[in-house]
Each structure stands twice: as C-alpha cells, then as structure tokens.
C-alpha cells in the first residue's frame, strides 16, 4: 500500500485530534482517534499497558487532577508499513496545572477502516535524558 497525501493528512489530523478531545474531557469523541480495542502503553510513565478505549477513558478519569491541562503534539512523521497499516512517531508536550511540563515520544500504529484511520496501538515514551533514542 502506498500512502497518499490524503492518507497522510488524515493520519496527522487523527493524531492532532487526541489532545483537543482529551483536554476537553470529550472521551466519547476519542472514538475518532482510537480503535475500541486500542493498546495504549504508558508503562514508561508508570501506568502499564491499558487495553481498550473504555479502560483508557477510565484511567484518565481515575488520574483526575493529575492529568495535564494541555497535550501538544509536534513533529509528526508518518511511514508506510508492509501490512497495510501506517506507523507514526511524534513528539508530545504536556503542560500541568502547576506550570510544569514534560515531553514524550508517541509511537503509533494506525489502521484504515470504514470510518477512516484510527490508532490501534500507542506507546508513550518519556523524554528524560537529552540525546538519547
């Protein structure tokens, strides 16, 4: 499969939409971003592996005030995968209520279905040490 410019735009929009929906608490809207059986790996942040969109929403609600007030995503790079999927890496910046910030790298696998591109797997890796992969 060759990703078209429209595919790349749609994938970028899906990745960008995550922060808008999460920050506003629109967990129903996350169906536009993730598959229902998404695997969301936040083990590097101490949260383990969360399976399923419902569990992901529950985890965000349980974190409550510990959630960032803003998620910003940048530097999105989309590549084709041999299995008809797409892979994307991007940088994330989280802004906390107390003004502190953190940086992560998102590693996403996306699949195209009847409703467009959705993230099937996301790994979130904290950026703690400069000049490291």
N, C-alpha and C positions, 0 to 999 in steps of 0.2 A: 504494500500500500504506500502510496505517495501522499504525504500531507499537502493539502492545498493551502493557499493563502487564507481562504475562508476557514479551514480547519484550524490553522494557527491562531487566527483572530478569535474564534470560538473558544479554543482552549485557554487562551490568555484571559478572555472575559470570565470564564468559569473560575480560574484561579483568583482573579481580582475580586470577584463577587463574594468570595468567602469572608473577607474582612468586613465588608459592608453588612452582610447578614448577621455575622457573629456579634459584631459590636452593637448592633441594634436589638439583639436578642430575638431575631427572626429565625428561630430554629426550624419552623416549617419550611421556610424558604431554602434551607440547606439541601433540600431535595433537588434543587437546581445545580448543586455543586457536587454532591456525593451520591454514590450508589447506596441503596438501602443496606447492603452488606459490606460497606466500606471497612477496610482495615486501617486504623489510624494509630500509628506507632509513635507514642510520646515517651518511650522508655528512657531516652536520653535526658528527658526533663523530669524523670521520676514518676511518670504516670502510667507506665506499662503500655500494653497493646490493647486498644479498645476496638471491639468488633461490632459493627452495626451502627447505623445512623441514630437509632433511638438511644443506644448506650453512649454515643458521643454527646448527644444533647444532654443526657442525664449527667454526664461527667462535667460538662460546662456549668450546669445548674448547681451541682454539688460544690464546684470551685467558688461559685458566688463572687464575692468581692475580690477574690484572688485572681480573677480574670483580668487581662489587660483591658484598658478602656479603648484602646485602638490597636488594630492589626494593620500594618502597612506591608505591601508586597512589592518587590522590585526585581529587576534583573532576571526576568523570566526567559528561559531558554528551552525551546521545545524540540524534541527529536523524535524521529520515527522509530518504531520498534517492529521487529520482524513478524510479530504475532498479530498485527493489525491494531495494536494499541499505540499509544503515544506516551512518551516519558517527558517530564518537565522538571527542571530544577529552578528554584527561585530563592531569593533572599527575603526574609521576613524581619520586620522590626516591630516589637511590641512595646507600647507605652503604658506604663502602670499608673494607677491613680495617684501615687505619691511622686510621680515625675520620673522615676527610674525607667530605664529602657533595657531591652535585651534584644539580641539578634539571633536568628535561626536560619537554617537552610531547610527548605521544603524539597523533598524528593517525591514526586507524584507519578503514578501510573494512571492513565486515563483511557477509557473505552468509549467508543461511539455506539449509542443505542438509538432506540426510537425517538428519544427526546433530546438527542444531541450528545455532546461529550460530557462525561461525568468522571470524577476521581474515584477509582476503585481501591487505591492504596496510597497512603501518605505516610512518609517517615519524616519526623521533625527532629532535626539535629541542632543542638545548641551551639552557638559560636562563642567559645570562651577563650581560645588561645589564638593570637594572630598567626598568620602564615602557615596554617595547617589545613589539610584537606577535610 
